[in-house]
Amino acid sequence: MNRIVMEKTEGDFGFEVKDEKNHTLRTDTSEESGGVSFGFRPMQLLLSALGTCSAIDMIAILKKQKQKIGRFKITVDGEREENVIPPLWKAVSIRFQIEGVDKDKAEKAAFLSMDKYCSVAEILRRAGTEITYKVEVLE
């Protein structure tokens, strides 16, 4: 079973969040919304989840293809809806920068992750988010 336990520890909205294995992260809201920038905001966590989900998929796929993965950096940028409550992610772009792999295999792994396996990407798409991605293979 998955379990998340949250305890308010900083200001009005700052929480320490722990899972069943005692992994910890910190969350808050922006200073403009009354927070103290103690940790990640909820919508940032969603972008982080997208990056993590796709990374896990891509690495698993590339390892099955006997690729030796070096550095792997993912940049996720998001644009939220305006004049809507709640403002969801309107558009998200992901840049995968990966070293030591065949470019065609990396692009195929990204495609499989983003269009088939990554449940976070599917959740965002169902909410109407346009997701684009680019793969760069580093020398």
Backbone as a ProteinNet text record, in pm:
[ID]
protein_1_A
[PRIMARY]
MNRIVMEKTEGDFGFEVKDEKNHTLRTDTSEESGGVSFGFRPMQLLLSALGTCSAIDMIAILKKQKQKIGRFKITVDGEREENVIPPLWKAVSIRFQIEGVDKDKAEKAAFLSMDKYCSVAEILRRAGTEITYKVEVLE
[TERTIARY]
83.8	0	88.5	47.2	116.4	52	137	84.6	173.3	110	177.4	126.9	219.8	184.7	245.4	162.2	206.4	190	290.7	282.8	326.5	242.5	273.8	389.3	497.1	616.8	670.4	624.9	683.2	575.5	553.7	454.3	314.7	228.5	90.5	74.3	160.2	138.8	257	362.5	481.4	467	475.4	460.5	584.7	616.3	709	623.8	658.2	580.7	668.2	613.5	688.4	604.8	675.3	606.7	627.8	577.5	584.8	727.7	823.4	964.7	1042.6	971.9	1028.9	1108.8	1086.2	1144.5	1073.9	1148.6	1093.8	1109.3	1007.6	1018.1	941.3	964.3	899.5	811.2	694	601.5	557.2	512	463.7	386.1	347.5	291	382.3	356.8	441.6	424.6	520.9	511.3	391.6	360.5	245.9	114.1	113.2	-7.8	-4.7	92.3	96.9	197	271.7	372.7	505.2	604.5	737.6	845.4	804.5	896.9	976.9	911.6	971.5	1003.5	925.4	947.2	874.1	863	795.3	649.2	600.3	457.2	391.1	262.6	195.4	208.7	193.2	200.5	344	443.6	582.6	605	541.8	554.5	500.6	395.1	338.9	438.4	506.2	609.7	725.8	761.9	868.3	828.2	702.5	652.6	658.8	627	635.3	779.5	871.5	1012.2	1063	1027.3	1071.3	1011.2	882.1	812.9	877.3	900.6	959	1103.2	1178.5	1316.8	1321.7	1235.3	1232	1201.1	1100.5	1065.4	1182.7	1240	1347	1467.9	1507.8	1624.4	1597.7	1479.1	1445.8	1448.2	1392.9	1389.7	1530.9	1610.8	1747.1	1836.4	1817.5	1895.7	1861.8	1734.2	1695.2	1759.6	1790.9	1855.7	2007.9	2057.4	2201.5	2274.1	2205.3	2266.9	2334.8	2451.7	2526.6	2497.3	2412.5	2365.7	2466.8	2510.6	2598.5	2514	2550.9	2472.4	2331.9	2237.1	2097.2	2034.2	1998.4	1938.1	1804.1	1704.9	1571.1	1529	1485	1432.4	1285	1199.9	1055.3	1007.8	947.8	891.8	741.6	668.9	523.5	462.9	352.7	275.8	133.9	89	-44.1	-149	-272.3	-384.8	-397.1	-454.5	-476.8	-626.5	-661.6	-800.2	-895.4	-844.9	-925.6	-895	-995.8	-974.3	-1030.5	-950.3	-807.6	-729.1	-614.3	-533.2	-449.3	-484.9	-412.8	-294	-214.6	-105.4	-165	-139.8	-187	-89.3	39.3	142.6	264.6	323.5	444.9	542.6	667.1	771.1	882.4	935.7	1040.8	1161.1	1277.9	1402.3	1484.1	1506.7	1589.5	1729.8	1828.7	1967.8	2035.5	2080.8	2132.3	2262.7	2352.3	2486.2	2510.4	2581.1	2629.2	2534.3	2429.1	2330.7	2311.3	2256.5	2220.9	2101.2	2109.6	2005.2	1870	1868.1	1740.5	1676.7	1758.8	1705.9	1656.1	1725.9	1682.3	1549.9	1537	1411.6	1296	1322.8	1219.3	1178.5	1276.5	1246.7	1161.7	1193.8	1114.9	972.8	959.4	826.5	744.5	804.8	732.5	691.4	782.2	747.5	633.6	649.6	554	419.3	417.8	292.7	231.3	303.1	248.4	257.4	373.7	397.1	380.5	413.8	417	276	235.8	100.7	81.7	186.2	174	146.6	214.5	187.2	42.3	-6.7	-145.6	-244.4	-217.2	-303.4	-308	-191.8	-186.5	-260	-239.1	-308.9	-460	-507	-651.3	-707.3	-622	-663.8	-652.3	-608.8	-601.1	-465.2	-362.4	-228.8	-164.2	-106.6	-28.3	114.3	162.9	296.9	384.6	497.2	596.3	727.5	815.6	944.2	1048.4	1172.8	1288.1	1397.2	1465.4	1575.7	1705.8	1803.1	1936.5	2035.6	2109.1	2211.4	2344.2	2405.7	2529.5	2649.7	2754.3	2879.7	2956.2
-118	0	124.6	225.5	354.4	444.9	515.4	607.8	730.6	845.8	973.3	1034.2	1078.9	1146.2	1285.8	1385.5	1524.1	1589.7	1668.3	1740.5	1884.6	1978.7	2120.9	2154.6	2210.2	2237.8	2379.1	2452.3	2583.7	2679.1	2786.9	2885.6	2824.2	2888.5	2841.6	2723.3	2713.5	2613.8	2519.6	2532.4	2449.6	2313.5	2207.6	2071	1988.1	1897.4	1789.2	1669.4	1607.5	1496.4	1371.7	1262.7	1137.2	1024.7	931.6	813	695.7	579.6	461.9	413.7	459.3	422.6	533.6	635.6	749.4	843.9	840.1	941.2	1073.1	1181.5	1310.7	1413.7	1498.6	1618.5	1728.9	1850.9	1966.1	2035.7	2079.5	2149.2	2280.4	2370.5	2500.2	2563.9	2687.3	2766.6	2886.3	2963.7	3078.6	3186.7	3274.7	3385.9	3474.3	3487.6	3567.9	3509.4	3379.9	3312.5	3287.7	3346.1	3333.2	3232.1	3169.3	3073	3140	3060.2	3111.8	3046.4	2984.4	2915.3	2807.8	2734.6	2626.4	2505.8	2486.3	2369.2	2380.6	2267.4	2260.4	2300.1	2368.5	2395.3	2274.7	2251.9	2133	2115.2	2222.2	2207.6	2182.9	2228.7	2193.8	2043.9	1989.4	1845.7	1764.7	1815.1	1744.9	1743.4	1856	1858	1765.9	1764.2	1674.2	1528.5	1498	1361.4	1322	1415.4	1386.9	1357.3	1438.9	1415.7	1284.2	1252.6	1127.9	1006.7	1013.3	902.3	871.8	976.5	955.2	906.8	954.6	909.2	760.6	716.7	574.5	489.6	530.8	457.4	452.2	569.1	575.3	492.5	502.8	426.3	277.2	234.6	91.9	43.6	120.3	83.1	78.8	181.1	186.5	77	42.8	-66.9	-199.5	-220.6	-343.2	-349.6	-233.1	-226.1	-221.6	-252	-260.1	-127.3	-17.2	114.2	150.4	210.4	254.9	402.9	430.4	566.4	640.8	756.5	843.7	948	1072.4	1180.4	1180.6	1216.7	1224.8	1342.4	1443.4	1563.1	1587	1620.9	1647.8	1786.1	1868.3	2000.2	2001.8	2036.3	2039.7	2183.4	2241.4	2376.3	2367	2440.7	2437.4	2576.2	2586.9	2711	2681	2756	2732.3	2818.4	2773.6	2847.7	2981.9	3079.3	3210.5	3235.1	3311.7	3353.5	3235.6	3126.5	3007.5	2961	2914.3	2856.7	2716.1	2615.5	2621.1	2626.2	2694.9	2701.7	2575.1	2495.7	2371.3	2399.1	2296.1	2309.7	2313.4	2420.4	2434.8	2365.7	2390.6	2333.1	2298.2	2184.4	2139.5	2093.2	2137.2	2089.9	2026.2	1918.6	1843.7	1834.2	1858.6	1840.3	1732.5	1623.5	1513.9	1532.4	1542.4	1547.8	1424.1	1338.5	1208.8	1178.7	1116	1090.4	939.8	903	766.4	668	716.8	626.4	658.4	563.4	582.6	678.3	778.4	880.7	820.8	730.9	670.3	593.4	522	446.2	539.4	650	747	811.1	845.1	905	805.3	680.5	577.3	557.2	558.5	543	659.9	780.4	897.7	886.4	845.7	828.1	726.1	610.2	506.5	555.1	626.6	678.7	778.4	879.2	990.1	950.3	855.5	820.6	688.3	609.9	479.4	446.4	465.6	411.6	509.3	634.4	728.2	768.6	722.2	750.4	897.7	966.2	1109.3	1186.8	1150.8	1216	1193	1073.9	1043.3	1124.6	1138.3	1220	1363.8	1418.5	1556	1569.9	1474.5	1480.5	1476	1390.3	1381.6	1512.4	1590.4	1720.9	1830.6	1792.6	1889.4	1953.6	1905	1961.6	1917.6	2013.1	1981.1	1952	1832	1792.6	1775.3	1844.1	1828	1788.3	1723.6	1684.3	1683.3	1693.6	1694.1	1611	1530.2	1447.3	1500.4	1524.8	1564.5	1461.2	1400.3	1304.2	1379.5	1376.5	1449.7	1363.8	1428.7	1358.7	1324
0	0	0	-73.5	-72.8	31	103.3	204.1	207.2	216.6	233.1	363.5	447.4	571.5	566.9	592	585.4	722.6	759.7	885.9	863.6	907.3	892.9	984.6	928.1	1007.1	989.4	888.3	859.5	810.3	882.5	841.5	834.3	756.4	744.5	650	547.8	442.9	421.1	499.4	480.2	546.5	466.7	516.6	488.2	579.6	549.9	514.4	403.6	349.8	356	409.1	416.6	357.9	293.7	242.5	337.7	298.7	386.3	410.2	327.9	345.4	415.2	461.9	533.5	444.2	312.2	223.6	251	245.9	284.7	174.5	159.6	78.6	147.4	102.5	164.4	62.6	107.8	19.1	84.5	2	48	-66.6	-48.2	-156.1	-175.9	-278.8	-307.9	-201.2	-194	-99.5	-133.3	-263.1	-305.6	-255.1	-229.3	-180.9	-30.3	38.8	183.8	235.9	148.2	191.1	220.9	255.9	286.9	200	87.8	-2.4	70.1	157.3	234.5	146.8	38.2	-45.4	-177.6	-244	-373	-360.3	-462.9	-471.9	-538.9	-514.9	-568.1	-719.6	-795.2	-941.1	-988.3	-911.2	-942.1	-921.6	-818.3	-794	-911	-974.1	-1088.9	-1205.4	-1228.7	-1333	-1295.8	-1168.5	-1122.5	-1142.4	-1115.3	-1134.7	-1281.8	-1370.7	-1514.1	-1554.7	-1508.9	-1541.1	-1485.9	-1363.1	-1300.8	-1370.1	-1398.8	-1465	-1600.2	-1679	-1811.4	-1801	-1702.5	-1684.6	-1652.7	-1563.2	-1527	-1649.9	-1726.2	-1848.5	-1945.5	-1973.5	-2073.3	-2032.6	-1907.3	-1862.4	-1870.9	-1829.9	-1838.1	-1983	-2074.6	-2216.4	-2272.5	-2244.3	-2299	-2240.9	-2114.8	-2056.3	-2123.9	-2156.3	-2227.3	-2364.4	-2421.1	-2551.8	-2539.5	-2418.4	-2391.3	-2412.9	-2389.1	-2400.7	-2268.8	-2277	-2158.6	-2138.3	-2042.1	-2018.9	-1933.5	-1984	-1906.2	-1834.9	-1851	-1790.5	-1848.6	-1765.3	-1810.7	-1736.7	-1811.5	-1753.9	-1821.3	-1741	-1792.9	-1745.7	-1838.7	-1806.5	-1844.9	-1750.1	-1773.5	-1752.3	-1855.1	-1847.4	-1867	-1786.5	-1796.9	-1800.2	-1872.6	-1880	-1833.7	-1734.6	-1679.1	-1748.1	-1739.6	-1794.5	-1722.6	-1791.6	-1731.9	-1718.4	-1616.7	-1594	-1576.1	-1517.6	-1492.2	-1349.9	-1282.2	-1148.8	-1148.8	-1119.5	-1094.3	-1225.5	-1226.6	-1348.4	-1366.8	-1465.3	-1492.7	-1584.8	-1609.4	-1705.6	-1845.8	-1917.9	-2055.8	-2151.2	-2129.4	-2215.4	-2130.8	-2162.2	-2094.8	-2201.8	-2189.4	-2280.5	-2197.6	-2251.6	-2182.7	-2275.2	-2219.3	-2294.6	-2224.8	-2296.2	-2246.1	-2302	-2215.7	-2257.6	-2200.5	-2289.9	-2245.9	-2318.1	-2246.3	-2298.2	-2311.9	-2418	-2432	-2496.8	-2561.8	-2621.4	-2769.8	-2840.9	-2980.8	-2989.8	-3076.4	-3085.6	-3123.6	-3221	-3261.3	-3145.8	-3070.3	-2956.5	-2846.5	-2824.8	-2724.3	-2766	-2893.1	-2940.9	-2931.9	-2962.9	-2952.1	-2805.6	-2715.2	-2573.1	-2522.6	-2566.7	-2527	-2580.5	-2705.5	-2764.2	-2685.9	-2656.9	-2583.4	-2445.4	-2378.7	-2247	-2255.4	-2337.1	-2339.4	-2399.8	-2491.9	-2560.8	-2518.4	-2436	-2400.8	-2252	-2190.8	-2057.4	-1941.1	-1958.9	-1845.9	-1803.8	-1686.4	-1638.1	-1604.6	-1564.5	-1534.7	-1663.1	-1771.6	-1900.5	-1942.1	-1919.7	-1956.5	-1872.2	-1744.3	-1658.2	-1710.2	-1742.3	-1792.5	-1926	-2015.6	-2146.1	-2127.5	-2039.4	-2015.3	-1959.9	-1893.6	-1841.2	-1946.5	-2067.1	-2176	-2197	-2129.5	-2142.7	-2273.8	-2345.2	-2465	-2419.2	-2447	-2405.2	-2529.3	-2529.5	-2635.5	-2570	-2649.6	-2594.6	-2703.2	-2659.4	-2751	-2686.3	-2768.2	-2720.2	-2778.6	-2692.4	-2735.3	-2683	-2773.5	-2731.6	-2724.1	-2607.2	-2582.4	-2618.3	-2664.3	-2699.4	-2574.8
[MASK]
+++++++++++++++++++++++++++++++++++++++++++++++++++++++++++++++++++++++++++++++++++++++++++++++++++++++++++++++++++++++++++++++++++++++++++

